[in-house]
């Protein structure tokens, strides 16, 4: 066992013992896995041998992190981190198949919170694994009850007979939704089964939704018997506790909530990470907002409905989005179409979580469909018809800027356009309308909805997204889940358009960097116990996730401002001596004057060494320990980074600063010279913001405490991001 520091404290260090390296085993690719992989290749779901080999390798690696089926017991939780609309379903179906080949007779698949998602997932599993074959090796049971007990019991008993061939064994797949009654039924059933020595794989799709304990924040500092648990979390906990050999694999594209649960006592805190990488043809935030920013249009504020801005008629931006969609739907139904989806083509209108807004937008769309179709039916030369045709032609010309090879529209096209508009189906999808969308009964659809469309729902052939809503609570994971417009659409990316509120667009752009930094950090822990990763997140405008699920204290390190030592209650002579020795070590001959201060450039590693030796007050500790963590990572990437050291008292005189009862100096920085430009700009403007800076002040405190101290202020390069670190308390 190796000691790994989860959170360093200067005198009272909190240590947890970890096996830092994951214990892995070697799964095989058996008959069912090979059958599945070949079917993916044959159907075109996977394009090419390279993509197939990548899926095999990823699945094998993920299963190797799950419990070894040859062992009698196992309790594990892991996280499979993918991207929005990137093929997570294919990944866990592959995992199910390979688990069967390696001796897992029981698989429990928890598929979202709605009947629609449960049905969509169950049907996909049934189709991919071909579970209804004659003499099949699978038994798929959707939402089992007591009546299924004898069936499951019999299968598990038969599997344990000696000398059975692999094709004589049956693996059970149970599909559930995250619903209290459904989970209760399954837990009751499991309690009546003898699952000793029965390796079980539990897959939680969209695991950051509902499964995570929403009482985490309220439970901080409470003893175990005083903690509260949200309903679905308590059922997940009970499910795990009643299966002696299991691995619980959490699938999600937005794992922030999973990663902010307590590493010390939360049974759903992931102990391993597996990064899922999208295949060729995937487009996400980078492709939409960085490389092809012209694919996104800003919806004017006046066209965003709010309490103070009620809308009573269809907006110009929605009309434009509809015109683009109808033109593309018409083109997609052409014989010579080689780029746009050939089966379904769809548009998403996501105005709000309020169902009255869904109804209003759907009615607007239906009314304008009727009006446009009637107008296009009129005789050639009719003024209204000519005006509408000109509007469509203008949209077509604009579309040609990204798709230059489009043919000019003809009179024949407008007759076809009229038929396309008429046939396009407008569907409201929300909790009032739970009816499944029958994609096979039509080609083109406009789907209007809110929360129901945020999670897991796949809209085939989605080309146009209209989202006149803001960032809401600003939770990064919630915003990312709305990005149904991501996915495997490289072939028709330049036809795609997103219409977004301005701040929401900014949020998506920020999330590109947030996700990149998170995946980069987690990649280093692919074969390690995830508890050893210090929870670090990079955000600016957005929040990490909803506050209730966060089980620790958040320290914020803002790269745009100075981070400084504020509390000096426990600052003693030892710290003064450390700083004085550091100052004495500087080469005074290289000091350069800047206004009334002097600076020298040294290597950043010397600053790290200084910070590691200082004993920080508990109120400053989290921030500066976070800075230490960041500096270590920066120096791993480049050990030759520089930092400017500013001596803010180069004449040796102390600055007088008041200190309050808590030992805090509230006002450290000196102000600017009121004479303006060319004179002293103020302490906060001293430094080269393109590199790291450290200001050192010699302070004579006044007020409650009277002593000499050194105050330090540190800044990152302005290009760096705001950094949040989560610190967990071990209350177990």
C-alpha positions in Angstrom: 0.0 0.0 0.0 1.3 3.4 -0.9 0.5 6.6 1.0 -1.1 9.2 -1.2 -1.9 12.7 0.1 -5.4 13.8 -0.9 -5.2 17.1 0.8 -2.0 18.5 2.3 -2.2 20.3 5.6 0.7 22.1 7.0 0.8 20.5 10.5 -2.2 18.2 10.6 -1.8 16.3 7.3 -4.8 14.3 6.1 -3.6 11.0 4.6 -5.5 8.2 2.9 -3.9 4.9 1.9 -4.5 3.9 -1.7 -3.5 1.3 -4.1 -2.5 3.9 -6.6 -2.4 1.4 -9.5 -5.6 -0.2 -10.6 -5.8 -3.9 -10.3 -6.7 -5.1 -13.9 -7.2 -8.5 -15.5 -7.2 -9.7 -19.1 -10.6 -10.1 -20.8 -11.0 -12.0 -24.0 -12.9 -11.1 -27.1 -15.3 -14.1 -27.5 -18.0 -15.3 -29.8 -20.7 -12.8 -28.8 -18.3 -9.8 -28.9 -17.0 -10.8 -32.3 -20.6 -11.3 -33.6 -21.5 -7.8 -32.4 -18.4 -6.1 -33.7 -18.9 -7.6 -37.1 -22.5 -6.6 -37.2 -21.5 -3.0 -36.4 -19.1 -3.1 -39.4 -21.6 -4.7 -41.7 -24.4 -2.3 -40.9 -22.1 0.8 -41.3 -22.4 1.8 -37.7 -18.7 1.6 -37.6 -16.7 2.7 -40.7 -13.5 0.8 -41.3 -11.3 -1.7 -39.6 -9.3 0.9 -37.7 -12.5 2.2 -36.0 -13.5 -1.4 -35.2 -10.1 -2.2 -33.6 -10.4 1.0 -31.6 -13.8 0.0 -30.2 -12.4 -3.5 -29.4 -9.4 -2.0 -27.6 -11.5 0.6 -25.6 -14.1 -2.1 -24.6 -11.4 -4.5 -23.5 -9.6 -1.8 -21.5 -12.8 -0.8 -19.8 -13.8 -4.3 -18.9 -10.3 -5.0 -17.5 -11.0 -2.2 -14.9 -14.2 -4.0 -13.8 -14.2 -6.9 -11.3 -12.4 -10.0 -12.3 -15.2 -12.6 -12.7 -12.9 -15.4 -11.4 -12.9 -13.8 -8.0 -15.6 -14.5 -5.4 -16.5 -10.9 -4.5 -15.9 -7.5 -5.9 -17.3 -4.0 -5.2 -16.3 -1.3 -7.7 -17.5 1.9 -9.2 -16.1 3.5 -12.3 -16.8 6.3 -14.7 -17.0 6.1 -18.5 -16.6 9.7 -19.8 -17.7 10.2 -23.3 -18.9 13.2 -25.4 -22.4 14.4 -26.2 -24.0 12.2 -29.0 -20.7 10.4 -29.5 -21.7 6.8 -29.3 -21.8 6.0 -25.6 -24.7 3.5 -26.3 -22.5 1.5 -28.7 -19.8 1.5 -26.0 -21.9 0.0 -23.3 -23.6 -2.5 -25.6 -20.1 -3.6 -26.5 -19.2 -3.8 -22.8 -22.3 -5.9 -22.2 -21.4 -8.3 -24.9 -17.8 -8.7 -23.8 -18.9 -9.1 -20.2 -21.0 -12.1 -21.2 -18.0 -13.6 -23.1 -15.9 -13.3 -19.9 -18.3 -14.9 -17.4 -20.8 -12.2 -16.3 -24.2 -13.9 -16.3 -26.1 -10.8 -15.0 -26.2 -7.3 -16.5 -28.4 -4.5 -15.1 -28.8 -1.5 -17.4 -30.3 1.6 -15.9 -31.4 3.7 -18.8 -32.3 7.3 -17.9 -35.3 8.7 -16.1 -38.1 8.5 -18.7 -40.1 5.7 -20.4 -39.0 7.2 -23.8 -35.3 6.7 -22.9 -35.9 3.3 -21.4 -37.7 2.1 -24.6 -35.1 3.7 -26.9 -32.3 2.0 -25.0 -34.0 -1.4 -24.6 -34.9 -1.5 -28.3 -31.3 -0.6 -29.2 -29.9 -3.4 -27.0 -32.4 -5.9 -28.4 -31.5 -5.0 -32.0 -27.7 -4.8 -31.6 -27.4 -8.0 -29.6 -30.2 -9.7 -31.5 -31.6 -11.0 -28.3 -34.6 -12.8 -29.9 -32.6 -15.4 -31.8 -33.7 -19.0 -31.7 -31.9 -20.7 -28.8 -30.5 -17.4 -27.8 -27.7 -16.8 -25.2 -29.5 -13.7 -24.0 -32.6 -13.1 -21.9 -33.7 -9.5 -22.0 -36.1 -8.4 -19.3 -37.5 -4.9 -19.1 -38.4 -3.7 -15.6 -38.7 -7.1 -14.0 -41.2 -7.8 -11.1 -41.8 -10.7 -8.7 -43.2 -12.8 -11.6 -39.8 -12.9 -13.2 -38.0 -14.2 -10.1 -38.4 -17.9 -11.0 -37.2 -17.3 -14.6 -34.0 -15.4 -13.4 -33.4 -17.9 -10.6 -33.7 -20.8 -13.0 -31.3 -19.3 -15.6 -28.6 -18.5 -13.0 -28.9 -22.0 -11.5 -28.7 -23.7 -14.9 -25.6 -21.6 -15.7 -23.8 -23.2 -12.8 -24.1 -26.8 -14.1 -20.8 -28.5 -14.8 -19.4 -29.0 -18.3 -21.7 -26.5 -20.0 -20.6 -25.2 -23.4 -20.4 -21.4 -23.7 -23.4 -21.3 -26.0 -25.5 -23.2 -23.5 -25.1 -20.4 -20.9 -27.6 -17.6 -20.8 -26.8 -14.1 -19.8 -29.6 -11.9 -18.4 -30.0 -8.3 -19.2 -32.3 -6.3 -17.0 -33.3 -2.8 -18.2 -34.6 -0.3 -15.8 -35.4 3.4 -15.5 -34.5 5.7 -12.6 -37.8 5.5 -10.9 -38.4 4.8 -7.2 -41.1 2.1 -7.8 -39.1 0.4 -10.6 -35.9 0.3 -8.6 -37.8 -1.0 -5.5 -39.2 -3.9 -7.5 -35.8 -4.8 -8.8 -34.1 -4.5 -5.4 -36.8 -6.7 -3.9 -36.2 -9.3 -6.6 -32.4 -9.2 -6.1 -32.8 -9.6 -2.4 -34.6 -12.9 -3.1 -31.9 -14.2 -5.4 -28.7 -16.0 -4.3 -26.1 -13.9 -6.1 -23.1 -15.3 -4.3 -20.3 -15.8 -6.9 -22.5 -14.2 -9.6 -20.4 -11.5 -11.3 -22.8 -8.6 -12.1 -22.3 -5.6 -14.3 -24.4 -2.6 -13.5 -24.4 0.2 -16.1 -25.9 3.6 -15.2 -26.6 5.6 -18.4 -26.7 9.4 -17.9 -25.3 8.7 -14.5 -24.9 12.3 -13.5 -28.7 12.7 -13.7 -30.8 11.7 -10.6 -28.3 9.0 -9.4 -26.0 11.4 -7.6 -27.0 12.3 -4.0 -28.6 15.8 -4.1 -28.0 16.0 -0.3 -24.2 16.0 -0.6 -23.8 19.7 0.3 -26.2 19.4 3.3 -24.3 16.3 4.5 -20.9 18.0 4.8 -19.6 17.6 8.3 -22.4 15.3 9.4 -21.8 11.9 11.1 -22.9 8.9 9.0 -26.1 8.3 10.9 -27.2 11.9 10.4 -26.7 12.0 6.6 -29.6 12.3 4.3 -29.9 10.7 0.8 -32.0 11.6 -2.2 -34.5 9.0 -3.3 -32.8 7.6 -6.4 -29.3 7.7 -4.8 -30.6 5.7 -1.9 -31.9 3.0 -4.3 -28.6 2.9 -6.2 -26.8 2.5 -2.8 -29.2 -0.3 -1.8 -28.8 -2.0 -5.2 -25.0 -2.1 -4.8 -25.1 -3.3 -1.2 -27.1 -6.4 -2.2 -24.9 -7.7 -4.9 -21.7 -9.4 -3.5 -19.7 -9.3 -6.8 -20.5 -6.2 -8.9 -19.0 -3.3 -10.8 -21.1 -0.2 -11.2 -20.1 1.7 -14.4 -21.3 5.3 -14.8 -21.7 6.5 -18.3 -22.0 10.2 -19.0 -20.7 13.0 -21.2 -20.9 15.5 -18.3 -19.3 13.9 -15.2 -19.0 17.0 -13.1 -21.6 15.8 -10.6 -20.1 12.3 -10.3 -16.6 13.8 -9.7 -17.8 16.2 -6.9 -19.0 13.4 -4.6 -17.0 12.6 -1.5 -14.1 10.2 -2.2 -14.2 9.2 1.5 -17.8 7.9 2.1 -19.9 8.1 -1.1 -20.6 4.7 -2.5 -21.0 6.1 -6.0 -17.8 8.1 -6.0 -15.9 6.6 -9.1 -12.6 4.8 -8.3 -11.5 4.4 -11.9 -11.9 6.5 -15.1 -12.2 5.4 -18.7 -12.2 8.1 -21.4 -14.4 7.3 -24.4 -13.1 8.9 -27.6 -15.4 9.6 -30.5 -14.8 8.2 -33.9 -14.2 9.7 -37.3 -16.9 12.1 -38.4 -17.8 13.4 -34.9 -18.3 17.1 -34.6 -18.6 18.9 -31.2 -18.0 22.3 -29.7 -14.7 22.9 -31.4 -16.1 22.3 -34.8 -19.2 24.4 -34.2 -17.8 27.4 -32.2 -14.1 27.6 -33.0 -13.4 26.2 -36.5 -16.8 27.2 -38.1 -18.2 30.0 -35.9 -20.3 31.2 -38.9 -22.6 28.2 -38.3 -24.0 29.9 -35.2 -26.3 32.9 -35.3 -27.1 35.1 -32.3 -30.8 35.5 -31.5 -31.4 39.2 -30.8 -32.3 40.0 -27.2 -35.7 41.4 -28.2 -36.6 37.9 -29.6 -35.7 36.1 -26.3 -38.9 35.7 -24.2 -38.7 36.5 -20.6 -40.8 37.8 -17.7 -40.3 41.4 -19.0 -40.4 40.5 -22.7 -43.5 38.4 -23.5 -43.6 37.4 -27.2 -47.0 37.3 -29.1 -45.9 36.3 -32.6 -43.2 34.3 -34.4 -39.8 36.0 -34.4 -37.7 36.9 -37.5 -34.9 34.6 -36.3 -37.2 31.6 -36.0 -38.7 32.3 -39.5 -35.1 32.3 -40.9 -34.3 29.1 -39.1 -37.4 27.5 -40.5 -36.7 28.6 -44.1 -33.2 27.1 -43.9 -34.6 23.9 -42.6 -37.3 23.5 -45.2 -34.8 24.2 -48.0 -32.5 21.5 -46.6 -35.3 19.1 -46.0 -36.3 19.5 -49.7 -32.7 19.0 -50.9 -32.3 15.9 -48.7 -35.2 14.2 -50.5 -33.6 14.7 -53.9 -32.3 11.8 -55.9 -28.8 13.4 -56.3 -28.5 14.2 -52.6 -25.1 12.8 -51.4 -24.5 14.8 -48.2 -27.6 15.5 -46.2 -29.2 12.6 -44.2 -31.2 10.3 -46.5 -33.6 8.9 -44.0 -34.8 11.5 -41.4 -33.9 15.1 -41.2 -34.9 17.2 -38.2 -35.0 20.6 -36.5 -35.0 21.2 -32.8 -36.8 24.2 -31.2 -35.8 24.4 -27.5 -37.4 27.6 -26.2 -37.8 27.0 -22.5 -38.5 24.4 -19.8 -42.1 25.8 -19.7 -44.6 23.7 -21.5 -46.8 26.7 -22.4 -43.9 28.1 -24.3 -43.5 24.8 -26.2 -47.2 24.9 -27.2 -46.9 28.6 -28.3 -43.8 27.9 -30.5 -45.4 24.8 -32.0 -48.5 26.8 -32.9 -46.4 29.5 -34.5 -44.6 27.0 -36.6 -47.8 25.2 -37.6 -49.5 28.4 -38.6 -46.6 29.7 -40.7 -46.3 26.2 -42.4 -49.9 26.6 -43.4 -49.4 30.2 -44.6 -46.3 29.4 -46.6 -47.7 26.3 -48.2 -50.9 28.2 -49.3 -48.8 31.1 -50.6 -46.6 28.8 -52.7 -49.7 27.2 -54.2 -50.7 30.5 -55.8 -50.2 31.3 -59.5 -46.9 32.4 -60.8 -46.7 36.2 -60.7 -48.7 36.6 -57.5 -47.1 39.3 -55.4 -47.3 37.4 -52.1 -45.9 34.3 -53.8 -43.1 36.2 -55.5 -42.1 38.0 -52.2 -42.0 34.6 -50.3 -39.9 33.0 -53.1 -37.5 35.9 -53.0 -37.1 35.4 -49.2 -36.3 31.7 -49.7 -33.9 32.5 -52.5 -32.1 35.0 -50.2 -31.8 32.3 -47.6 -30.5 29.8 -50.3 -27.9 32.3 -51.4 -26.7 32.7 -47.8 -26.6 28.9 -47.4 -24.4 28.7 -50.5 -21.7 30.6 -48.6 -20.9 27.4 -46.7 -22.2 25.0 -49.4 -21.1 26.7 -52.7 -22.0 23.8 -55.0 -25.7 24.1 -54.3 -27.8 24.4 -57.5 -29.9 27.5 -58.0 -33.6 27.1 -57.1 -36.0 26.6 -59.9 -39.8 26.7 -60.2 -39.9 23.0 -59.9 -38.0 23.2 -56.6 -40.6 25.6 -55.2 -43.4 23.1 -56.0 -41.3 20.5 -54.2 -40.6 23.0 -51.3 -44.4 23.4 -50.9 -44.8 19.6 -50.6 -41.9 19.5 -48.1 -43.4 22.2 -45.9 -46.8 20.5 -45.9 -45.4 17.0 -45.1 -43.1 18.1 -42.3 -44.4 17.0 -39.0 -44.4 19.4 -35.9 -44.2 17.5 -32.6 -44.2 18.8 -29.1 -42.1 16.5 -26.9 -42.4 17.1 -23.1 -43.8 15.5 -20.0 -47.3 16.2 -21.2 -46.7 14.4 -24.5 -44.9 11.2 -23.8 -45.9 9.5 -27.1 -42.9 8.0 -28.9 -41.9 9.8 -32.1 -42.6 7.5 -35.1 -39.5 8.3 -37.1 -40.3 5.7 -39.8 -43.6 7.3 -40.7 -42.2 10.5 -42.1 -39.0 12.0 -43.3 -38.8 15.6 -41.9 -39.7 16.6 -38.3 -39.6 19.8 -36.2 -39.4 18.8 -32.6 -40.4 21.4 -30.0 -39.5 20.8 -26.3 -37.4 21.4 -23.3 -36.0 19.3 -20.5 -37.2 16.0 -22.1 -34.8 16.7 -25.0 -31.8 17.6 -22.9 -30.8 14.0 -22.0 -30.1 11.0 -24.1 -32.7 11.7 -26.8 -31.3 11.2 -30.3 -32.8 13.3 -33.0 -31.9 11.7 -36.3 -30.6 14.0 -39.0 -30.6 17.1 -36.8 -29.5 20.0 -38.9 -31.1 23.1 -37.4 -31.2 24.0 -33.7 -33.2 27.0 -32.5 -32.6 27.7 -28.8 -34.0 31.1 -27.6 -33.1 30.7 -23.9 -30.2 31.8 -21.7 -27.8 29.9 -19.5 -30.3 29.6 -16.6 -28.4 28.6 -13.5 -25.1 28.5 -15.4 -24.3 24.9 -14.6 -21.8 23.8 -17.2 -23.0 20.2 -17.3 -26.7 21.2 -17.8 -25.8 23.6 -20.6 -23.7 21.0 -22.4 -26.5 18.4 -22.2 -28.6 20.7 -24.4 -26.1 20.4 -27.2 -28.1 17.8 -29.2 -26.7 19.4 -32.3 -23.3 17.6 -31.7 -22.8 14.2 -33.2 -21.6 12.3 -36.2 -22.5 14.8 -38.9 -19.1 15.7 -40.5 -20.5 15.0 -44.0 -23.2 17.6 -43.6 -21.7 20.0 -41.0 -21.7 22.9 -43.4 -25.5 22.6 -43.7 -26.0 22.8 -39.9 -27.0 26.0 -38.1 -27.5 26.8 -34.5 -29.5 29.9 -33.4 -28.5 30.7 -29.8 -28.9 33.4 -27.1 -25.6 35.4 -26.8 -24.6 34.2 -23.3 -25.5 30.6 -24.1 -23.1 30.8 -27.1 -20.4 32.1 -24.8 -21.2 29.3 -22.4 -20.6 26.7 -25.1 -17.4 28.3 -26.2 -16.2 28.3 -22.6 -17.1 24.6 -22.2 -14.8 23.6 -25.0 -11.9 24.6 -22.8 -13.5 23.3 -19.6 -14.0 19.9 -21.1 -10.5 19.8 -22.7 -8.8 20.6 -19.4 -10.9 18.0 -17.5 -10.2 15.2 -20.0 -6.5 16.1 -20.1 -6.3 15.9 -16.3 -8.2 12.6 -16.1 -6.2 11.0 -18.9 -3.3 10.8 -16.5 -5.3 8.7 -14.1 -6.5 6.1 -16.7 -4.7 3.3 -14.9 -4.8 4.7 -11.4 -7.1 4.9 -8.5 -9.2 8.0 -9.2 -9.2 9.0 -5.5 -5.6 10.2 -6.1 -6.8 12.9 -8.5 -7.2 16.3 -6.8 -10.6 17.5 -8.1 -9.7 20.4 -10.3 -12.0 22.3 -12.7 -11.4 25.2 -15.0 -14.3 27.6 -15.5 -14.9 31.3 -16.1 -18.6 32.3 -16.5 -20.1 28.9 -15.7 -20.5 26.9 -12.5 -19.1 23.3 -12.2 -22.5 21.7 -11.5 -25.6 22.1 -9.3 -24.6 23.1 -5.8 -26.5 20.4 -3.9 -24.4 17.5 -5.2 -21.0 19.0 -4.4 -19.6 17.3 -1.3 -16.6 19.5 -0.6 -15.3 23.0 -0.1 -14.5 24.9 -3.3 -11.4 27.0 -3.5 -11.4 29.5 -6.4 -8.2 30.8 -8.0 -8.9 33.6 -10.4 -6.3 34.0 -13.1 -7.5 37.6 -13.8 -6.7 38.9 -10.3 -4.1 38.7 -7.6 -4.3 35.8 -5.1 -2.8 36.9 -1.8 -2.2 35.9 1.7 -4.9 37.6 3.7 -4.8 36.0 7.2 -1.8 36.5 9.6 -3.2 35.3 12.9 -0.8 32.4 12.9 2.0 33.9 10.9 5.1 33.6 13.0 8.9 34.2 12.9 9.4 30.9 11.0 7.5 32.2 8.0 9.3 35.6 8.2 12.6 33.8 8.2 11.6 31.6 5.1 10.7 34.7 3.1 13.7 36.7 4.3 16.1 33.9 3.2 14.3 33.8 -0.1 14.8 37.5 -0.6 18.5 37.2 0.4 19.0 34.5 -2.2 18.0 36.9 -5.1 20.8 38.4 -7.2 20.4 42.1 -6.2 22.7 43.2 -9.1 19.9 42.1 -11.5 17.1 44.1 -9.8 15.3 46.4 -12.2 13.4 49.5 -11.1 9.7 49.9 -12.0 8.2 53.0 -10.5 9.0 52.8 -6.8 9.4 49.0 -6.8 12.1 46.7 -8.0 11.8 43.3 -9.8 13.9 40.4 -10.9 13.0 37.4 -13.2 13.7 34.0 -11.8 12.5 30.4 -12.5 9.0 29.5 -11.4 10.3 26.4 -9.6 11.8 28.6 -7.0 8.4 30.1 -6.2 6.9 26.6 -5.9 9.7 25.8 -3.4 8.9 28.9 -1.4 5.2 28.2 -1.2 5.7 24.6 -0.2 7.8 25.7 2.9 5.4 28.4 4.2 2.8 27.4 6.8 -0.5 29.0 5.6 -3.4 30.0 7.8 -6.3 27.6 7.5 -8.3 30.4 5.8 -5.7 30.9 3.0 -4.6 27.2 2.9 -6.9 25.9 0.2 -6.2 28.7 -2.2 -2.4 28.4 -1.9 -2.4 24.6 -1.9 -4.4 24.9 -5.1 -1.8 27.3 -6.5 0.9 24.7 -5.6 -1.0 22.0 -7.4 -1.3 24.2 -10.5 2.4 25.2 -10.5 3.4 21.5 -10.2 1.4 20.7 -13.3 2.7 23.7 -15.2 6.3 22.8 -14.4 5.7 19.2 -15.5 4.8 20.6 -18.9 7.7 23.2 -18.9 10.3 23.3 -16.2 11.8 26.5 -17.6 8.9 28.8 -16.9 9.8 32.3 -15.5 8.3 34.4 -12.7 8.8 38.1 -11.9 9.5 38.8 -8.3 8.6 42.4 -7.1 10.0 43.8 -3.9 7.3 46.2 -3.0 9.5 47.7 -0.2 12.8 48.0 -2.0 13.8 50.9 0.3 13.5 48.6 3.3 10.6 50.6 4.9 7.6 48.8 6.2 4.0 49.5 5.0 1.5 50.0 7.8 -1.7 47.9 7.4 -4.6 47.4 9.8 -5.4 43.9 10.9 -8.8 42.8 12.3 -9.6 40.4 15.1 -9.6 37.4 12.7 -6.0 38.3 11.7 -7.0 39.5 8.3 -5.5 42.4 6.3 -8.4 43.7 4.2 -6.6 46.3 2.2 -3.1 45.3 1.1 -2.7 47.1 -2.3 -1.7 50.7 -2.5 -3.7 52.9 -4.8 -2.7 54.8 -8.0 -1.4 58.3 -8.3 -4.4 60.6 -9.0 -2.3 62.6 -11.5 -3.1 59.8 -14.0 -1.1 58.4 -16.9 2.6 58.3 -16.5 2.4 58.2 -12.7 2.2 55.3 -10.3 -0.7 53.0 -11.6 -1.4 51.3 -8.2 0.0 48.0 -6.8 -2.6 45.8 -8.6 -1.3 47.0 -12.0 2.4 46.2 -11.2 3.6 43.2 -13.0 3.9 41.5 -16.4 0.6 39.8 -17.0 2.1 37.6 -19.7 4.0 35.6 -17.2 3.7 34.7 -13.5 4.2 37.4 -10.9 4.9 37.5 -7.2 4.7 40.7 -5.1 6.4 40.7 -1.7 5.4 43.3 0.9 7.0 43.9 4.3 4.1 44.9 6.6 3.9 46.5 10.0 0.4 45.5 11.2 -1.6 47.9 13.4 -4.9 47.4 15.3 -5.7 44.1 17.0 -2.2 42.6 16.5 1.0 44.4 16.3 3.8 42.6 14.4 5.9 42.5 11.3 4.9 40.1 8.6 5.5 39.5 4.9 2.5 39.6 2.7 2.6 37.8 -0.7 0.4 38.4 -3.8 0.6 36.0 -6.7 -0.8 36.2 -10.3 -1.0 33.9 -13.2 -0.5 34.8 -16.9 -3.7 36.6 -18.1 -4.2 33.8 -20.7 -4.8 31.2 -17.9 -8.2 30.2 -16.8 -10.0 30.5 -13.4 -9.2 27.4 -11.4 -11.5 25.7 -8.9 -10.3 23.0 -6.6 -12.6 20.8 -4.5 -11.4 19.7 -1.0 -13.2 16.8 0.7 -13.4 16.4 4.5 -13.0 12.8 5.8 -16.0 12.4 8.1 -16.1 8.6 7.9 
